[in-house]
Amino acid sequence: MKALEAFLKEHAITEVESTLADMTGNARGKFYPTYKFLAEKGGRIPETILVQSVTGDWAYNHYDIVDPRDRDMVLVPDPNTLRLVPWADEPTAQVINDCYDTDGELHRLSSRTILRNILKLYEEKGLKPVIAPEVEFYLIQKNADPDNELKPAAGRSGKPESARRSYSIDAVNEFNPFIDTMYSYCEAQGLDVDTLIHESGAAQMEINFLHGDPLDLADQVFVFKRTLREAAIKHGVHATFMAKPMQNEPGSAMHIHQSLLNSTTGENVFDDNGKPSQRFYHYLGGLQKYTPNAISFFAPNVNSYRRFAPEMAAPINMEWGIDNRTVGLRVPKASPEATRIENRFPGADCNPYLAIAATLACGYLGLTEELEPTAPYDSTDAPPDHQNVEIARTLEEGLRLLDACEPICNIMGRAFVEAYVGVKHSEFETFNRVISSWEREHLLLNV
C-alpha cells in the first residue's frame, strides 16, 4: 500500500475508483474518498457480481456456483494498475483489484484469476508468453432508441462515411479532435497504444498495442475500452466494441498476436535458427484443435456470431497460413525473433482477460499434447473465407462445445466454466425470447 499511498499523495488524488472486471469484461467496483480507500486497503464486494450477465440478470445456476448467503470477496489492489482518470472533474485515480475469497485464495470465478492461472502453467515450464492485441471499434451517432439502426458517426465535414476507406489518412483525419483526446487520455494513463488505422467499415478504426506481458495488456485493454467511450462522449458520439453493430458493415475484432519466450534467456522459442520450431507447430496445433471448443471466450455474446459470416472479412475456418488474412490463424512474415501467431477469432466485445487466457490455454494444450497442425493454407484458388463456416454460429452452440471439452474445462477451471456457461446461457435465453423484425416481416403472413 506504500506505493499506492505515494501515488495518491503525489497527484493530490481526492477520489479512487476501485475496479475489477466481471464475467462480461465490464468494470465493477466502488468509488472511495482517498482517505477511506487507504483505510480499507481494498475493501470488499459481493462475489455474486461475478455471475451477473450483461443484462443484469443472474446465471441460471447462480446458487450452485456461489454461496447462497451472498458472501463478500476481498479486493486486493494491484499497484501496477494504478492510473489517473483523465476525464474526471476532480483529481481521481483508478486501480484494478485481484479478487480473493474469505479463505485467502484467489477467487476461482475472477477473470483475472483465470489468466493468472494460465500464466503460472507457462511459468512452471520456463516459458513467458508475449502478446500484442489489436482492437477494432466503431464511432457511431448517438442513438437513444434501441429499435433504431445504428449509423456511423460524422467527422469534421459533417458527412457520415458511406464507402470502404481502409487505411485512409483523410478518413482518420475526419475524427482528428476525437483521436487527439484519445491519445491524450491514453498517455495520461500509461497505455501502450501504438498505431491507429482506419478499418474497412464506415467510421471503423483499429488501435494496436505494443507487445508485452499478457496480464498487463489485458488490464490495458480493459482500461482502454472505458477510455475510448469517454473520449467519444466528449466529442458528441459513441464508441462501440460490439462485434457486429451494423448490418452492412464488417465486424470488429480483437486480434491477438502471441509468441513464447524462454524465461531464462529471453529467446523466442517459436524460432529455430530462422525456421519455425517444433514448439511453434505444437502451439499452432493446439490452437487448431481447441479453438472450436473455446470459441465462446472469443465470441462471448449473442451478437458475436453475426461477425462469423462468409465474405465479411472474418475468420470462419480453422486453417492457418503465412501472411494470409483469409484464415483464422495467421502467421505474419517477420524476423526470426519476432516469429508469432495471430489469432483472428476474438471479437472486440470479448473479455480481454478470458480471451487472452483461452488462446494461451489452447496453445498450452498443444504443447503438452505435442499436437501437429495441418499444412499451411497457401492456395491461390478461392480463399477459405468463401467456404462454409466451420465454427459455431450461435452462442448456445459455442457453450455446448465448451462444456463438452474436458481439456479446456480443466485448464480454465471446471467451477469457472460452469459459472461462465451459466451466465452466458442466461444471456442467450433472454435474447432468444425476443422476436425480431425479420421474423415479423417474413413469417407473419407467409407461413
KEKOLLO-917369 format. One record per residue (C-alpha): residue number from 1; x, y, z. Coordinates in nm, 4 decimals, decimal comma. Example, Ala and Ser with C-alpha at 12.3 -4.5 7.8 and 13.67 -1.06 7.14 Angstrom:
   gunu          u          v          w
      1     1,2300    -0,4500     0,7800
      2     1,3670    -0,1060     0,7140
# end
This chain:
   gunu          u          v          w
      1     0,0000     0,0000     0,0000
      2     0,3005     0,2331     0,0342
      3     0,3321     0,2666    -0,3444
      4    -0,0396     0,3363    -0,3702
      5    -0,0263     0,5952    -0,0945
      6     0,2726     0,7707    -0,2534
      7     0,0990     0,7890    -0,5926
      8    -0,2215     0,9270    -0,4433
      9    -0,0305     1,1874    -0,2472
     10     0,1896     1,2894    -0,5412
     11    -0,1125     1,3579    -0,7624
     12    -0,3291     1,5074    -0,4860
     13    -0,5946     1,2426    -0,5536
     14    -0,9273     1,3027    -0,3783
     15    -1,1200     1,0022    -0,5136
     16    -1,0305     0,6448    -0,6110
     17    -1,2165     0,4121    -0,8489
     18    -1,1531     0,0616    -0,7153
     19    -1,2394    -0,1710    -1,0051
     20    -1,2492    -0,5279    -1,1308
     21    -1,3730    -0,6964    -1,4477
     22    -1,6895    -0,9047    -1,4234
     23    -1,7606    -1,2094    -1,6392
     24    -1,8589    -0,9902    -1,9351
     25    -1,5483    -0,7706    -1,9047
     26    -1,7368    -0,4710    -1,7671
     27    -1,5941    -0,2611    -1,4856
     28    -1,7462    -0,3161    -1,1420
     29    -1,6336    -0,1740    -0,8119
     30    -1,6620     0,1163    -0,5722
     31    -1,5796     0,4870    -0,5544
     32    -1,3826     0,5858    -0,2450
     33    -1,2669     0,9119    -0,0939
     34    -0,8902     0,8705    -0,0828
     35    -0,8685     0,8526     0,2965
     36    -1,1354     0,5803     0,3039
     37    -0,9621     0,3782     0,0317
     38    -0,6337     0,3838     0,2228
     39    -0,8096     0,2875     0,5446
     40    -0,9883    -0,0122     0,3905
     41    -0,6855    -0,1277     0,1854
     42    -0,9039    -0,2555    -0,0967
     43    -1,2313    -0,3353     0,0722
     44    -1,4935    -0,5996    -0,0013
     45    -1,7658    -0,6552    -0,2583
     46    -2,0310    -0,9284    -0,3071
     47    -1,8967    -1,2240    -0,5033
     48    -2,2284    -1,2589    -0,6882
     49    -2,1326    -0,9738    -0,9229
     50    -1,9016    -1,2258    -1,0904
     51    -2,2022    -1,4312    -1,2067
     52    -2,4157    -1,1446    -1,3333
     53    -2,4983    -1,1301    -1,7028
     54    -2,4692    -0,8346    -1,9416
     55    -2,8436    -0,7718    -1,8907
     56    -2,8060    -0,7594    -1,5124
     57    -2,9697    -1,0993    -1,4626
     58    -2,8109    -1,3845    -1,2709
     59    -2,6732    -1,7087    -1,4093
     60    -2,9416    -1,9762    -1,4240
     61    -2,7252    -2,1912    -1,1933
     62    -2,6483    -1,8946    -0,9676
     63    -2,6796    -2,0673    -0,6300
     64    -2,4994    -2,3790    -0,7498
     65    -2,1958    -2,1615    -0,8116
     66    -2,1781    -1,9068    -0,5301
     67    -2,2728    -1,9343    -0,1662
     68    -2,6477    -1,8611    -0,1249
     69    -2,5561    -1,6304     0,1647
     70    -2,4179    -1,3858    -0,0940
     71    -2,0815    -1,3574     0,0769
     72    -1,8251    -1,0862     0,0203
     73    -1,4937    -1,1351    -0,1510
     74    -1,1810    -0,9418    -0,0598
     75    -1,0333    -0,6938    -0,3070
     76    -0,6565    -0,6505    -0,3162
     77    -0,5374    -0,3555    -0,5301
     78    -0,2586    -0,4279    -0,7778
     79    -0,0262    -0,1236    -0,7578
     80     0,0923    -0,1929    -1,1142
     81    -0,2539    -0,0947    -1,2395
     82    -0,2755     0,2414    -1,0617
     83    -0,3604     0,5136    -1,3115
     84    -0,5078     0,8604    -1,3303
     85    -0,8624     0,9118    -1,4589
     86    -0,8011     1,1931    -1,7087
     87    -1,1686     1,2607    -1,7850
     88    -1,2715     1,3103    -1,4220
     89    -1,3698     1,6550    -1,2965
     90    -1,1530     1,6276    -0,9861
     91    -0,8172     1,4512    -0,9242
     92    -0,9171     1,0845    -0,9468
     93    -0,7217     0,7595    -0,9656
     94    -0,8265     0,4111    -1,0705
     95    -0,6872     0,0758    -0,9670
     96    -0,7654    -0,2825    -1,0684
     97    -0,8057    -0,5418    -0,7953
     98    -0,7346    -0,9093    -0,7633
     99    -1,0284    -1,0903    -0,6019
    100    -0,9751    -1,3252    -0,3089
    101    -1,2191    -1,5484    -0,1241
    102    -1,2521    -1,5326     0,2519
    103    -1,0014    -1,8178     0,2860
    104    -0,7315    -1,6021     0,1303
    105    -0,7233    -1,7768    -0,2078
    106    -0,7548    -1,6053    -0,5444
    107    -1,1242    -1,6195    -0,6301
    108    -1,1918    -1,9032    -0,8730
    109    -1,4563    -1,7045    -1,0649
    110    -1,2483    -1,3916    -1,1264
    111    -1,1391    -1,3320    -1,4868
    112    -0,8042    -1,2008    -1,3679
    113    -0,7519    -1,5174    -1,1635
    114    -0,8109    -1,7354    -1,4693
    115    -0,5444    -1,5528    -1,6681
    116    -0,3034    -1,5656    -1,3741
    117    -0,3552    -1,9436    -1,3511
    118    -0,2760    -1,9972    -1,7196
    119     0,0375    -1,7818    -1,6955
    120     0,1516    -1,9866    -1,3961
    121     0,1367    -2,3044    -1,6076
    122     0,3747    -2,1450    -1,8563
    123     0,5989    -2,0195    -1,5776
    124     0,6334    -2,3760    -1,4490
    125     0,7569    -2,4774    -1,7948
    126     1,0141    -2,1977    -1,8016
    127     0,8161    -2,0065    -2,0653
    128     0,6905    -1,6489    -2,0797
    129     0,4053    -1,5684    -2,3202
    130     0,4141    -1,2367    -2,5039
    131     0,1050    -1,0930    -2,6689
    132     0,0006    -0,7871    -2,8676
    133    -0,3704    -0,7076    -2,9080
    134    -0,5230    -0,5166    -3,1988
    135    -0,8590    -0,3664    -3,1025
    136    -1,1170    -0,2552    -3,3591
    137    -1,4093    -0,0258    -3,2826
    138    -1,6742     0,1908    -3,4446
    139    -1,7635     0,5522    -3,3848
    140    -2,1407     0,5842    -3,4151
    141    -2,4022     0,8551    -3,3877
    142    -2,5747     0,8783    -3,0520
    143    -2,8859     0,6631    -3,0511
    144    -3,1172     0,6536    -2,7502
    145    -3,3716     0,4172    -2,9100
    146    -3,2508     0,0557    -2,9417
    147    -3,5173    -0,0075    -3,2084
    148    -3,3365     0,2278    -3,4463
    149    -3,0472     0,1021    -3,6561
    150    -2,7058     0,2419    -3,5706
    151    -2,5408     0,4916    -3,8028
    152    -2,1705     0,5734    -3,8409
    153    -2,0590     0,8979    -3,6827
    154    -1,9927     1,2056    -3,8921
    155    -1,6471     1,3614    -3,8847
    156    -1,5386     1,7250    -3,9117
    157    -1,7010     1,7628    -4,2534
    158    -2,0396     1,6736    -4,1084
    159    -2,0880     1,3940    -4,3635
    160    -2,1170     1,0351    -4,2350
    161    -1,8944     0,7833    -4,4104
    162    -2,0519     0,5505    -4,6631
    163    -1,7611     0,3933    -4,8555
    164    -1,4849     0,1460    -4,7717
    165    -1,1822     0,3559    -4,6745
    166    -0,9283     0,1076    -4,5371
    167    -0,6047     0,2754    -4,4256
    168    -0,7298     0,6147    -4,5451
    169    -0,5391     0,9024    -4,3857
    170    -0,8093     1,1535    -4,4752
    171    -1,0788     0,9338    -4,3226
    172    -0,8879     0,9225    -3,9946
    173    -0,8323     1,2988    -4,0049
    174    -1,2093     1,3442    -4,0157
    175    -1,2035     1,2408    -3,6481
    176    -0,8814     1,4162    -3,5522
    177    -1,0257     1,6034    -3,2490
    178    -1,1503     1,2750    -3,1030
    179    -0,8211     1,0988    -3,1797
    180    -0,6202     1,3742    -3,0110
    181    -0,8327     1,3331    -2,6978
    182    -0,7974     0,9552    -2,7104
    183    -0,4179     0,9678    -2,7324
    184    -0,4053     1,2311    -2,4592
    185    -0,6129     1,0110    -2,2281
    186    -0,4032     0,7038    -2,3133
    187    -0,0771     0,8882    -2,2467
    188    -0,2046     1,0117    -1,9102
    189    -0,2803     0,6517    -1,8130
    190     0,0391     0,4970    -1,9484
    191    -0,1418     0,2783    -2,2018
    192     0,0993     0,1301    -2,4559
    193    -0,1023     0,2183    -2,7642
    194     0,0875     0,2224    -3,0897
    195    -0,0504     0,2833    -3,4373
    196    -0,4064     0,3722    -3,5329
    197    -0,5572     0,2929    -3,8719
    198    -0,8916     0,3321    -4,0437
    199    -1,0502    -0,0087    -4,0967
    200    -1,2813    -0,1127    -4,3810
    201    -1,6083    -0,0262    -4,2053
    202    -1,7664     0,3187    -4,2050
    203    -1,6120     0,5112    -3,9113
    204    -1,4354     0,1911    -3,8034
    205    -1,0819     0,2121    -3,6669
    206    -0,8208    -0,0125    -3,5122
    207    -0,5700     0,0654    -3,2397
    208    -0,2623    -0,1545    -3,1936
    209    -0,0914    -0,2121    -2,8600
    210     0,2805    -0,2718    -2,8177
    211     0,3674    -0,6332    -2,7361
    212     0,4223    -0,7267    -2,3739
    213     0,3052    -0,9186    -2,0682
    214    -0,0408    -1,0790    -2,1131
    215    -0,1822    -0,9718    -1,7755
    216    -0,0599    -0,6155    -1,8147
    217    -0,2085    -0,5916    -2,1637
    218    -0,5388    -0,7433    -2,0529
    219    -0,5517    -0,4682    -1,7893
    220    -0,4700    -0,2088    -2,0536
    221    -0,7434    -0,3246    -2,2932
    222    -0,9892    -0,3273    -2,0010
    223    -0,8963     0,0347    -1,9226
    224    -0,8802     0,1341    -2,2897
    225    -1,2432     0,0423    -2,3538
    226    -1,3577     0,2808    -2,0801
    227    -1,1136     0,5429    -2,2067
    228    -1,2383     0,5285    -2,5634
    229    -1,6033     0,5559    -2,4607
    230    -1,5254     0,8631    -2,2513
    231    -1,3260     1,0274    -2,5309
    232    -1,6113     0,9655    -2,7757
    233    -1,8736     1,1112    -2,5425
    234    -1,6630     1,4246    -2,5047
    235    -1,6948     1,4732    -2,8816
    236    -2,0662     1,4022    -2,9070
    237    -2,0506     1,0474    -3,0443
    238    -2,0405     0,6949    -2,9059
    239    -1,7670     0,4327    -2,9381
    240    -1,8792     0,0715    -2,9552
    241    -1,6955    -0,2575    -2,9298
    242    -1,9956    -0,4632    -3,0407
    243    -1,8735    -0,7413    -3,2675
    244    -2,1294    -0,6573    -3,5367
    245    -2,3067    -0,3262    -3,4695
    246    -2,4330    -0,2568    -3,8229
    247    -2,5884    -0,4954    -4,0730
    248    -2,3936    -0,3948    -4,3833
    249    -2,0608    -0,3207    -4,2194
    250    -1,7865    -0,5695    -4,1253
    251    -1,7460    -0,6807    -3,7668
    252    -1,4906    -0,5638    -3,5110
    253    -1,2196    -0,7957    -3,3826
    254    -0,9510    -0,8064    -3,1177
    255    -0,6772    -0,9982    -3,2941
    256    -0,4176    -1,1397    -3,0533
    257    -0,0555    -1,1813    -3,1659
    258     0,1274    -1,4309    -2,9460
    259     0,4697    -1,5825    -2,9007
    260     0,6657    -1,7578    -2,6261
    261     0,9991    -1,6623    -2,4724
    262     1,2440    -1,8739    -2,2793
    263     1,2115    -1,7285    -1,9272
    264     1,5874    -1,7554    -1,8677
    265     1,7399    -1,6470    -2,1975
    266     1,4574    -1,4289    -2,3342
    267     1,4823    -1,6048    -2,6709
    268     1,1720    -1,6657    -2,8812
    269     1,1117    -2,0430    -2,8633
    270     0,8953    -2,0269    -3,1772
    271     1,2165    -1,9771    -3,3764
    272     1,4724    -2,2483    -3,4534
    273     1,7664    -2,0944    -3,6396
    274     1,5460    -1,8922    -3,8691
    275     1,2759    -2,1573    -3,9114
    276     0,9590    -2,2260    -3,7112
    277     1,0400    -2,4546    -3,4196
    278     0,8665    -2,7736    -3,3138
    279     0,7117    -2,5817    -3,0249
    280     0,5705    -2,3347    -3,2743
    281     0,3957    -2,6170    -3,4590
    282     0,2686    -2,7822    -3,1398
    283     0,1293    -2,4498    -3,0154
    284    -0,0351    -2,3909    -3,3514
    285    -0,1781    -2,7430    -3,3435
    286    -0,3341    -2,6648    -3,0062
    287    -0,4995    -2,3529    -3,1451
    288    -0,6384    -2,5502    -3,4374
    289    -0,7731    -2,8330    -3,2223
    290    -0,9176    -2,6419    -2,9284
    291    -1,0297    -2,3045    -3,0661
    292    -1,3687    -2,4501    -3,1742
    293    -1,4301    -2,5547    -2,8114
    294    -1,3017    -2,2230    -2,6727
    295    -1,4908    -2,0072    -2,9228
    296    -1,7374    -1,8739    -2,6622
    297    -1,4457    -1,6976    -2,4902
    298    -1,3570    -1,5286    -2,8208
    299    -1,7210    -1,4701    -2,9182
    300    -1,8937    -1,4240    -2,5805
    301    -2,2189    -1,2524    -2,6801
    302    -2,5204    -1,3382    -2,8928
    303    -2,4184    -1,0601    -3,1333
    304    -2,0639    -1,2005    -3,1650
    305    -2,1682    -1,4755    -3,4044
    306    -2,3069    -1,2315    -3,6617
    307    -1,9434    -1,1480    -3,7316
    308    -1,8686    -1,5055    -3,8456
    309    -2,0187    -1,4874    -4,1928
    310    -1,8757    -1,5691    -4,5386
    311    -1,7370    -1,2797    -4,7417
    312    -1,7288    -1,0424    -4,4413
    313    -1,3513    -1,0466    -4,3823
    314    -1,3981    -1,2580    -4,0710
    315    -1,2298    -1,5838    -3,9633
    316    -1,4659    -1,8752    -4,0241
    317    -1,2231    -2,1650    -4,0714
    318    -0,9502    -2,3394    -3,8732
    319    -0,6855    -2,3100    -4,1444
    320    -0,3547    -2,1363    -4,0857
    321    -0,1328    -1,9590    -4,3328
    322     0,1702    -1,7380    -4,3688
    323     0,0825    -1,3713    -4,4225
    324    -0,2715    -1,4798    -4,5121
    325    -0,5721    -1,2879    -4,3791
    326    -0,8301    -1,5303    -4,5205
    327    -0,7559    -1,7859    -4,2483
    328    -0,8396    -1,7941    -3,8784
    329    -0,4766    -1,8318    -3,7655
    330    -0,2291    -1,6069    -3,9436
    331     0,1491    -1,6187    -3,9180
    332     0,2858    -1,2751    -4,0149
    333     0,6097    -1,2564    -4,2099
    334     0,8625    -1,1311    -3,9570
    335     1,2215    -1,1577    -3,8421
    336     1,3062    -1,4841    -3,6602
    337     1,2992    -1,3198    -3,3169
    338     0,9504    -1,1819    -3,3928
    339     0,8010    -1,5149    -3,5056
    340     0,4443    -1,5191    -3,3809
    341     0,0891    -1,6388    -3,4423
    342    -0,2090    -1,4080    -3,4857
    343    -0,5368    -1,5465    -3,3519
    344    -0,8044    -1,3681    -3,5575
    345    -1,1086    -1,5218    -3,3860
    346    -1,1606    -1,2949    -3,0809
    347    -1,4133    -1,0164    -3,1264
    348    -1,3723    -0,6653    -2,9917
    349    -1,6555    -0,7473    -2,7497
    350    -1,4580    -1,0159    -2,5665
    351    -1,3475    -1,0020    -2,2054
    352    -0,9740    -0,9413    -2,2651
    353    -0,8665    -1,1477    -1,9642
    354    -1,0642    -1,4514    -2,0777
    355    -0,9834    -1,4236    -2,4483
    356    -0,6110    -1,3988    -2,3765
    357    -0,6326    -1,6803    -2,1209
    358    -0,8233    -1,9008    -2,3668
    359    -0,5845    -1,8555    -2,6589
    360    -0,2868    -1,9261    -2,4316
    361    -0,4704    -2,2296    -2,2901
    362    -0,5263    -2,3717    -2,6390
    363    -0,1598    -2,3237    -2,7215
    364    -0,0530    -2,4781    -2,3912
    365    -0,2594    -2,7906    -2,4590
    366    -0,0950    -2,8133    -2,7990
    367     0,2474    -2,8040    -2,6342
    368     0,1680    -3,0639    -2,3699
    369    -0,0093    -3,2962    -2,6151
    370     0,2529    -3,2340    -2,8864
    371    -0,0165    -3,1711    -3,1452
    372     0,0668    -3,1243    -3,5114
    373    -0,1111    -2,8626    -3,7232
    374    -0,2333    -2,9090    -4,0754
    375    -0,0266    -2,7926    -4,3697
    376    -0,0406    -2,4144    -4,4153
    377    -0,3083    -2,2849    -4,6479
    378    -0,1435    -2,1173    -4,9452
    379    -0,3787    -2,1862    -5,2353
    380    -0,4357    -1,9137    -5,4923
    381    -0,7819    -2,0520    -5,5579
    382    -1,0933    -1,9259    -5,3788
    383    -0,9841    -1,8407    -5,0223
    384    -1,1332    -2,0369    -4,7314
    385    -1,3422    -1,7430    -4,6149
    386    -1,5677    -1,8085    -4,9155
    387    -1,6324    -2,1627    -4,7971
    388    -1,8647    -2,2971    -4,5310
    389    -1,8374    -2,1602    -4,1796
    390    -1,6508    -2,4200    -3,9729
    391    -1,7073    -2,2782    -3,6264
    392    -2,0124    -2,2323    -3,4045
    393    -2,2778    -1,9963    -3,5393
    394    -2,4572    -1,9249    -3,2097
    395    -2,3594    -1,8615    -2,8504
    396    -2,5610    -2,1644    -2,7401
    397    -2,3664    -2,3929    -2,9750
    398    -2,0359    -2,2446    -2,8583
    399    -2,1275    -2,3082    -2,4946
    400    -2,2153    -2,6707    -2,5673
    401    -1,8796    -2,7202    -2,7370
    402    -1,7051    -2,5677    -2,4352
    403    -1,8938    -2,7743    -2,1808
    404    -1,8148    -3,0960    -2,3709
    405    -1,4381    -3,0376    -2,3844
    406    -1,2694    -3,1759    -2,0737
    407    -0,9174    -3,0430    -2,1501
    408    -1,0424    -2,6838    -2,1877
    409    -1,2713    -2,7139    -1,8844
    410    -0,9872    -2,8485    -1,6729
    411    -0,7284    -2,5894    -1,7749
    412    -0,9704    -2,2954    -1,7376
    413    -1,1150    -2,4425    -1,4159
    414    -1,4276    -2,6577    -1,4068
    415    -1,6019    -2,4361    -1,1481
    416    -1,5266    -2,1283    -1,3550
    417    -1,6527    -2,2887    -1,6767
    418    -1,9791    -2,3862    -1,5043
    419    -2,0203    -2,0261    -1,3923
    420    -1,9337    -1,8891    -1,7358
    421    -2,1748    -2,1232    -1,9112
    422    -2,4429    -2,0294    -1,6582
    423    -2,4003    -1,6571    -1,7194
    424    -2,3868    -1,6867    -2,0967
    425    -2,6700    -1,9377    -2,1158
    426    -2,8846    -1,6898    -1,9234
    427    -2,7984    -1,4205    -2,1789
    428    -2,8793    -1,6495    -2,4697
    429    -3,2200    -1,7461    -2,3302
    430    -3,3051    -1,3801    -2,2651
    431    -3,2111    -1,2944    -2,6227
    432    -3,3966    -1,5953    -2,7617
    433    -3,7263    -1,4606    -2,6256
    434    -3,7016    -1,1503    -2,8464
    435    -3,8991    -1,1642    -3,1719
    436    -3,7100    -0,9788    -3,4443
    437    -3,8401    -0,7503    -3,7170
    438    -3,7174    -1,0061    -3,9759
    439    -3,9462    -1,2702    -3,8285
    440    -4,2448    -1,0361    -3,8318
    441    -4,1726    -0,9254    -4,1870
    442    -4,1144    -1,2654    -4,3484
    443    -4,3061    -1,5117    -4,1330
    444    -4,6120    -1,3293    -4,0033
    445    -4,8364    -1,3922    -4,3050
    446    -4,6202    -1,6312    -4,5080
    447    -4,6022    -1,9493    -4,3013
# end
